[in-house]
């Protein structure tokens, strides 16, 4: 340790001219503050602003210069043997020179910045958008890193060895491997984990460079080419080992299983069978994993972003979602829609689109409609080509559905006005086919399964009657009783309409499309109720809760009521289970019925079960 300090002190004494230069540069911010253009910023802000920039730039320059000369120049000029002629260890020599270079750069930074800070008072906080400690830390770390990199590069270059070619190849491999580790984290929107892994790679490289310098002098001694060979051998073995360890961790992150997750969402396809689950897990920071789980044990990892989750088609034959619009080098030029079609695709497809927007798939999952703020477009999924595009209706909300393989029907809602339009892939034209004006601005629209009818419902503080419209012309077909919630009504698969009415004593009413009441079934006294699903066996699943709405829904708050539509009676009541079927879709048409009769539910303990609506049987899900 004493020898190391002696060498470091000697290095500092030999660099007096650098400190003198820094002292001269420290006067520049004060002289610059006297110039006329500085008055617009204020003298204090001008001093601390230019002082901070000058201190950072000069410190970085000093670090690079010292790194290139502290060992490599002595090796090339054969002066290093002077040290080895004395009883000085290679480690003491390396760390003494390294400490002297680091302290030199740090003192230069202080010599320039401290006078500016003392003169400017508290002007730093109003001049710079970041904290002073952040600047100090960034400059010192960057200076240390560049000093070591400069040392390594100068050792390689000054040796004039053929090993330089191998070094250049390994540098390119290191850059490629680093990108391969970080790119998946960025595209998964695991930004916290990205920063941690990037910091780990930087720290690993810093440690490897420090240790490689010590190894270089220990084994290479005063021979330049041997010194280069020993440094490169140690450096690249250490870097490869570090990257393997970090890469193993990143691989473990992406190897998360459904059982590992603290689930943030669980959503079952309305047809049953497939379920989407997603969440984070211990040790993986903010990495958010999403899986599609099939009825026969299939498991597909779905590359959804942290702020999105997959959506099922109304036909239940595919899942899709929009990835986070980022790339390793910045924001992507367009949206990225991920689609997985059950029984068709081997893995999820990534489709680049020109814009971001809401997505709707055709019933055969062969075509995709994209609703952006600027355009409405139809894309062929297998061919990944644009079939038709038109400017989006201005203002308001624009959604829709495929009324046929070649026809996309748009529902444009602006305030209380509803417009119905169609985009045709054959004519490539967008044409209005109908419109209707409501008596309130807060309206919600659902379409029947074949798209021939629209159910317009009010929401918010303006609940009222529901209106049945012609799905193409907007002509009024029927007016239905007052609703408590848009989720309390829906089209059935045969075109009839189911509605839950009443404030406390809820009654399920079934209407013909022309508004004729054909059935009434008492559900019971509950605070909340919504129609959760319909089964192919003619059952309607009603979710009820005896408690009012809260921001944090406790497990066990919901019950399930199974209504047999053919017999007009309740066939089962299941307490303390919450149906996890999707209740919202970008496709306005009512989802197709559940064909399995089984639903994913959450019980009072928060466990997920597979529940049979007919028998009441439950099995563990995950």
Buried (B, 14 or more C-beta within 10 A) or exposed (E): EEBBBEBBBEBBEEBEEBBEBBEEBBEBBBEBBEEEEBEEBBBBBBBBBBBBBBBBEBBBBBBBBBBBBBBBEBBBEEEBEEBBEEEBBBBBBBBBBBBBBBBBBBBBBBBBBEBBBEBBEEBBEEBBEEEBEEBBEEBBEBBBBBBBBBBBBBBBBBBEBEBBEEBEEBBEBBEEBBEEBBBBBBBBBBBEBBBBBBEBBEEBBBBBBBBBBBBBBBBBBBBBBBBBBBBBBBBBEBBBEBBEEBBEBBEEBBEBEBEBBEBEEBBBBBBBBBBBBBBBBEEBBBBBBBBBBEBEEEEBBBBBBBEBBBBBBBBBBBBBBBBBBBEEEEEBEBBBBBBBBBEBBEEBBEBEBBBBBBBBBBBBBBBBBBBBEEBBBBBEBEEEEBBBBBEBBEEBBBBBBBBEEBBBBBBBBBEEBBBBBBBBBEEEEBEEBBBBEBEBBBBBBBBBBEBBBBBBBBBEEEBBBBBBBBBBEBEEBBEBBEBBBBBBBBBBBEBBBBBBBBEEEBBBBBBBBEBEEEBEBEBBEBBBBBBBBBBBBBBBBBBBBEEEEEEEEEBBBBBBBBBBBEEEEBEBBBEBBBBBBBBEBBBBBBBBBBBBBBBBBBBBEEEBBBBBBBEEEBEEBB
